[in-house]
């Protein structure tokens, strides 16, 4: 048993929701409650909600485990129970070793205190001893890169400096078991990278880490095993790659096609579907992508324009494709029109995208409808292997390109032409 | 740090639902004494930041009260002050009272005020109200120094009884924390407490012999002893006795005060611990 770090058995956490939670209880309520307690009316207003139910798993010592799931799946509640912030309603958890939890960076930072003072305060709150903080103080300050501002009250810090200092203290916590909630989602890209590095270092040192994140990239980099939570219960526990795939499928399937009723008095889009090359809304870069629309026209419109954008996960439109009435007269007859747009070779780089549609009269005319964030899909770099692994965020799209080289050596000149990237 | 990575089988934490009254876990509280120190230090450090008068506030409050009391109760009301000059006599009551009232106000709101901590980090929650009350010690020391400086002007000199003073300070601390524990835990559930505290403090002040002397009750010894149920009666009278040598020697009244304060503290601590499991969800 000694190699088990965390054992969770049938853990459950219930909250009562309903009108009562909307406001604070007051004495008047309590007195009214006393009055009514003889009857059975008191609990009627609330209904139980299980944020966690029947969760069981084991984590071995030295393992780094990711916890993923959609918002409200119970991830944070699980971490709160394991960090003893809130008590479970049923079941139990056994933790072998000292737990350090990072549900937030900079907890307890006081704006009026200086950076130096806050390091000590925050360290103590996170459970470090004064001697430990003193021993690591220089390291913390160096990591945060705030040497010059050490004696400035943190209220004068930029938000970046503040976060760096906060994370630096947290990163130098040395518990046997570390519980981390989404704290890497802060700061600029450069600092996030540094934090990820630090997290990797922590796990490499043989510490047990439980790590919640929505950043699949971070999860897959840092963890070998993953726990998938859905609606408060444990759906799957297994190798990270499998669990992430399972999670993404489940997440996207919900609203992959858009449906709406004809609105009656003006043209509107009644259906949008993105036909991806792979199942479950995943499209392979370089493959043809087909997007189908259904536009309903209650009556003939003299001129119309339809266009759509492909929008990336940062809400930046990256592709715009349009269709004007002058090209294809779809608005001139009342009824239902089916449109299919085929992109012969989707060059978008890996990432998550969604569709935004615009429907209006021709330029200067009436605007009918804009739909945003519909039909999410994911582009993946499938069937294309290269010696350098694909990394997210490198670019928005990949262009076909032609390389040529000319090399001189002892035997004369050699010319080469190479087409890149090789596409299937 | 390689030492912390080595497994320590002795630290097994079992997390499960608790029921009813739970242990105070004083050992755990002791283990977090550094945190207690840091939180107290933070409160002290931050208290007068960005104020024009700064630490003067610690002096102004009791001194202004003393002036008002001396004028209205001493000069105009001709209240008995155990045969001593009214001003230092009332200040000797106001100094421990201010410490008590400050601790009460701070600790009762402390849990709600520290909700960001409570929702994000685990530590024994008792640390929060305790540090709030402890933060008042600095103000106490300063106003106490003023009192000491003032006394010679009225030809008052502390007697050897002054060695008992820490005991009465402790009694004030125990009373303040005891009530603070009750109110802070109740405040998590019922925000009425926030509105009740100023009123309670005012009421309590008049129920404590600060502006008047408890010798008014000398004719009714039983009532006087019962009066001691208000722990602040013991604190204030004890303070005056230890410092100014009033004839309010520790007697049954002060004993009653001490017992009552300890009772409030112990019951408050258990109540607090019982409610503690809900703090993060309710606050």
Interface residues (C-beta under 8 A of the other chain):
Chain A: X2 X15 X24 X25 X26 X27 X30 X61 X80 X81 X82 X83 X84 X85 X86 X87 X88 X89 X90 X91 X92 X93 X94 X95 X96 X97 X98 X99 X101 X103 X104 X107 X108 X110 X112 X113 X117 X120 X121 X124 X125 X126 X127 X129 X130 X132 X174 X175 X176 X205 X206 X207
Chain B: X1 X4 X5 X7 X8 X9 X11 X12 X13 X14 X15 X16 X17 X18 X34 X35 X37 X38 X39 X41 X42 X45 X46 X49 X50 X116 X117 X118 X119 X120 X121 X122 X123 X189 X190 X191 X192 X277 X280 X281
